[in-house]
């Protein structure tokens, strides 16, 4: 089993990253504030005005550490990575399998698993808070999602499958507000919005989805897959479609659960957000740090992977799923076993 490597998140304005032997040092105003052994890192993610030395960029590319530069909003600006690896025959098989007329079986599995995992989040709320306000709506939505997951497995084409995914998303987000138990008005949720997020809850969700997508992309590249050739998401220049496909299975149990926990445990407050003149609501430095810590902690949680029949860290699920997809494309297994949380 692949080891769960750490991610170094750098959020301090004006930070400078440099190589110091086999260690990565983080300097702020000329003073070394943090150090991380390179062999424990899988990626480095920099937010805002962060500088990286050329020596570190070259070293990271050589040892397989990717460096991503993100805007404060979480938008990916650039990535530094080493030469592409992987078997060219696997990528040819992926190219053939992602054509619209043959991509349906894998896409069905991904959507059905995504919906099942959304339903699991709703059912856990019903189990843990049976007397909370809004449980009737949560129950209606989880029943709708049960039907939607079943229908996704028999969708006749990709367009209908995407429509079913959209209907399931409507049912899920309709019930999401009932799972927010923090009465602070800043956490009122009226529906999913993005580009830009216009409220605090959507700001947290969007930020977490960026982190999850980066983990999914790293998993694709680790196993020789092209992160831009997807089964469910349509091809678009610059879009990492396969990474977005794989993250669908993780949205609810990883990102959404972290969001709900942070809000309901009051680990986030109105002071952790800032409003932009454009109407966007974004996490500030303190808010991002809180979310990053919770995300990393959630990734360390252990669970049983049904296909492997062994316990693994949640953060390893993208790696396992990318490996299983690669095995399916090579013909080692007949189907792609999408991950269902439970």
N, C-alpha and C positions, 0 to 999 in steps of 0.2 A: 504494500500500500504506500502510495506517495505521501511524503511527510507534508504536513500543513505548514507552509512557510509563512512568515510574518509579512505584513505590509507596513512600510514606514510612511506615515502621513506627516507632511510638513505644512503647517498652516501659518507660521509666524511671518509677518511682513518683513522683507529684507533678509530672510535667512539665506545662508550660503552653504551648500553641500560640497564636500570635498572627500577625496580618497586619502586615507591614512593607513598605509599598509593594507591589511585585509579587512579594514574597518571603515565604515562611512561615518564621517563626522559632520555635525550640524553646528555651524557657527552663526551667532547673532551679535552684530556690532563688534565683531572681532573676537568674541569670547565663545569657546566651545561649550555648547549647552547640552548636547546629546551625542551618543555614539551607538552604532549598531553593527554587530559582526555581519559581514556580507553573506556568509554561508547560511545565515538564518533568514535571509530576505528573499522574497519572490518578486516584489515590485516596490517601487517608490512612487508616491502620489503627492504632487506639489500643488498647493492652492495659491493663486495670486502671484505676487511679486517674490518669487523664489529663484535663486540662481544656483546653477550646478556647474562645477568645474569640468573642463574638457577631459581631464584625466579620469574623473569619476564616470563620465558618460561612456568613455571607451572601455573602462574596466567593467561597468555594469553590462554593456553589450556583450562583452567577452564571456562573462560568467552566467549570463541568462537572466539578469535582473532588468525588468522593464522600468522605464521612468516615464510617468505621465504628468503632463502639465494641464491643470484645470483652472478655469476662471473661478471666482469666488462663488458664483451661482452653481458650480458643479459641471458646467459645460466643458467637454474635452477640447483642448486646444491643440495639443501635439503629444506624440509619443516617441521615445527613443528606445530602440530595441536592436538586437543583434541580427545577424543573417537569418533568413527564413530556414526552418528545419522541417523535417518530415519527409515521408515517402511520397514522391511525385505520383506514384500509382494510386495512393490513397486520395490525393487531391483530384485526380482524374475521375475516380469513382464517385467522389463527392459532387463533382461537376455534373456527372450524368444523373445522379440521384436527386439533385435539387432542381432539375427541370420540372416545369409545372405539371407535366402529364404523369410524372412518377413520384413526385414529392409527397403525395397525399398521405400514405401510411405513417410516415414519421411525423408529419404535421398533425395528424389526428391524435397520435399518442401525446404529443406535447400539449395540445390544447386540452385534451381530456384530463391530463395530470394537473395542468394549471388550475382548471375549474375545481377538480377534486381537492386541491390544496387550499383554494379559497374557501370551499365548503368546510374544510377541517378547521379553519380559523373561526368561522361562524359557530360551528358546533362546540368548539372549546369555550367560546363565550357563553353559550347556552348552558353548558355543563357547570362552569365556574360561577356564573351570575344568573341563576334561573329566575330571580325576582327583580332583576334590573329593569329600568324603563326601556321600552323598545324591543323587548324580547320577542314579541309577536311578529314584528317586521323581520327580525333576524331569522326566526323560524321559517317564515314564508320564503325568504331569500335562499336559505339553505336547501329547502325543498326544490326550488327552481333550479338551483345549481346541480342538485342530484340528477334531475332530468337532463340538464344541459350537458353534463359530462357523458351521460349515456348516449345522447344524440351525436355528440362530437365523434364518437368512435365509429359512427356509420355515415358521416357526412359524405355526399357523393362527389363533391369537388371542393377546391380550395376556397372559392368565393363563398359558398354556403358555410363552410367551416369558419371562415373569418366572421361571417354574420352571426353564427352561433356564439363565437367567442365574444362578440360585442354585446349580445343579449345577456350573456352570463355576467359580463363586466357591469352592466347596468344593474342587475340584481345584487351583485356584491357591493357596489359602491352605494346603493340605496340603503343598505343595512350598516355600512361602515360607521356612520355617525353614532349609531346606537351602541357601538363598542367603545366609544370615547366617554369615559366616566369623569373626566376632569371638567368641572363646571365653568372654568375661566372662559370668558367670551372670546378670547383670542384663539381658542381651539374649536370654535364652531366650524363644522364641516358640512358644506352643502353640495358637495360633488367633486369629482376629480377634475382638476384643471392644471395646465402646464404651459411652458413656453410663453410667458413665464408663469410660475405658480403665483396665485393671487391671495393666498392665505397661509397661515402658519402650518397647518396640517399638510397641505400640498407641498410646501417648501421642504418639509422633512421627508416626505415620500419621494419627491423628485431627487433629492440629494442621495438618499439610500439606493434608489434605482441606478444612479450613475455608478455608485460603488459596486453594486451587484453585477452590472454589465461589464465593468472592467475585470472583475474576477472571472466572469464567464469567458471573456475574450482571452485572458491569460490561459484558461483551461483549454480552449480550442487550439491555441498555438502550441501548448505543451504536448499535445497529442497529434500534431502534424495536420490539423484541420485548418482550412481557410475560414477565418471568422466572418468574411463578407459574403459567403455563399450559403444562404439559408434555405430552409424548407417552408417555413410559415411566413416570415416577413418578406415582402417583395424586394427585389433588387433595386438598389438606389446608390448612386455614386457616394462614397464616403460612409455608407451605413454598414455597420458590422452585423449583418442580418443573422448569421448563425449564432453569434454571441447573444443577440436579443432573443433568438429562439430558445436557447438553453436557459436563459435567465427567467423565462416565463414560469418554469417549474419552481423557481425559488422566490418569486416576488412575495407571495403571501406568507410562507413560513419563515422567511428571513427578513426581508425589508419591512413588510407590513406589521409583523409582530414586534420588531424593534420600535417602529413608530408608535404603536399603541402602548407599549410598555413605558417608553420615555414620557409620553403625555400623561398616562394614567397614574404613574408613580410620581408625577410632578418633578421629574428630573429636568424638564424644560419649562421655562417661564417666558412671559412676554418680552423680558429683557434680552432673550437669546435671539431675537429676530430684528430685522430692520426693513423698512419700507422704502422702495425706490420711487422716484417721480413717475416712472412708467406704470406704476400700479403693482409691480412685482414685490413679493414678500420673500426675503432671503434669510437664511441663517447668518448670524454674525460670527466672529471668531470663537467666542465662548460657546455658542450653540453648536458650531461644527465640531468643536473638540468633544463636547458631550455626546454627540451622535456617533462620532468615530469610535470612541471608547466602547459604547454600547454595541456597535456593529461588530467590532473585533471580539468582544466577549460572547456575543451570540454565535459567532462562527466557531468558537471553541466548544460549544455545547455538543454532547455526543448523542447519537441516535442510531437505531438499527436500520441499515439499508436492506430492503427486502430482497433485492436481486442478489446481492453479495452474501446476505445472511450473516452479517457481522456488524459490529458497532464501529462507527466512524465519526469524526468531527463534522458538524454541519458545513463548515468551510471547505471540506473536501468533496462535497456533493458535485460541484461543477466539474472537478477533475474526473470523478468517477463517471459522470454522465458523458463527458467528452470522450473518455476511453471506451465506453460502451457503444457510443455512436460510431467511433472509428472501427470497432470490431464488427459492427453491423455492416458498415460500408465495405469492409474487406471480405464479408461473407462468412465470418466466424460464427455469428449468431443470426437467426432468421429475422428477428424483429428488433426494433429499438425499444428497450424497456425504460420508458420514461419514469421519473422518480415521483412517487406519491408519498407524501408525508403522512405519517400516522403511527 
